[in-house]
């Protein structure tokens, strides 16, 4: 699987960003896909083939890096400069690497589909997370 290479220092929320704040449940870098763990109410790295059901459904993209128990901002929808090279018009999905993002071609058998958004340009991702709950 080939994940997008994200430069965390270049991750920036767009003007239409819908974001929330919370606490990191593990080390997270900016640009990684995350979910809110129901048991701890902390943000964790999402993973399309996780044994934990809720981890398969990303809820947003980390806007900043954080270590365990540090504050984190999470971009839930709207435009985000992702800090990586995109292909305009391409759909971006959650990968099987914790927090990773990838194109559909790199989602493998047994992974759960979680659409993160569509690339508006080579740098901007329009985040609109969709999770049908089905595996390839």
Protein Blocks (a to p, Z undefined) as FASTA:
>chain_A
ZZddddfklgccdfklccdddddfbdcdehiacdddfklopacdddfkbfblklmmcfbd
cfbdcdehiacdddfbdcddehiacdehiacdddfbehiacdfklpcehiacddfbdcfb
fkbccdddddehpaZZ
